[in-house]
Amino acid sequence: MIEFRNVSLIFDKKIVLNGIDTTIKKGEFVSIIGPNGAGKTSLIKILLGLIKPTKGIVLIEGLTPKEYISKHKVSYLPQQTSINWSMPLRVIDIMLIEENLRAFTVFKKPKKHLIQKARQVLDLFGILDIENKYLKELSGGQKQRVELGRCLLKDPEILVLDEPNTALDTVFNEKMYNILVEEKLKNNITIILVSHDIGAVSRFVDRIMCLNIKLHCSEKPENIDYVKLASALYGSTTNIVIHKNGCRSCQFYKTQ
């Protein structure tokens, strides 16, 4: 269980987060939504121990973030990638490199079972055909799929994704959500996904955390009053469209 206990953050005399008090259960798929500047990225950086809150505490299974991460597998996909895409490496190479680029040389090749596992993940994300393509040749969407694949390859207990679908096309966007749901169910992964796309995530996640400096709601999608939510987060003139099976006017429509 992840516990946020009265977490607040003040940066440069500005209130970024104010009194966040909530829990995320193990194996839960949660989406944090809100406008730009709402504090979404700051909240997950506090969760990951990358920044300290001005007030309050975060506990993961009773441990501080740094204590937990030192003992357990946590994958994090930030908005800004840490990969240098100009490196003379192939897709399969970057999948097998550890985050600190440790011990990757032509004299120490990965074991066969690791290569097989990496190929299975590439296949899951529909990019097995580019395993021997060089990083500098990839499109933005292909890079994003590679990074998502690297996150899952680590078999994380907690997966944190900060707007992971920004470079994905509309067709793969839904496939990504389905992959995450399947992995959650299969491996009991706790998934925290930051998104602006409330209309889409509402079909897939267990709970939506509505954040705009304060936590305005933390509910199952079906229990949210979206009219009040739109007013609280985005202003009274904003309308939220929720996608469901049978929504013929958009890419999420599925024929029977």
Secondary structure, DSSP 8 states (H G I E B T S, - for coil): -EEEEEEEEEETTEEEEEEEEEEE-TT-EEEEE--TTSSHHHHHHHHTTSS--SEEEEEETTB-HHHHHHHS-EEEE-SS----TTSS-BHHHHHHS-TT-TT-BTTB---HHHHHHHHHHHHHTT-GGGTTSBGGG--HHHHHHHHHHHHHHT--SEEEEESTTTT--HHHHHHHHHHHHHHHHHH--EEEEEES-HHHHTTT-SEEEEESSSEEEEE-GGG--HHHHHHHHH-TT-------TT-TTSTT----
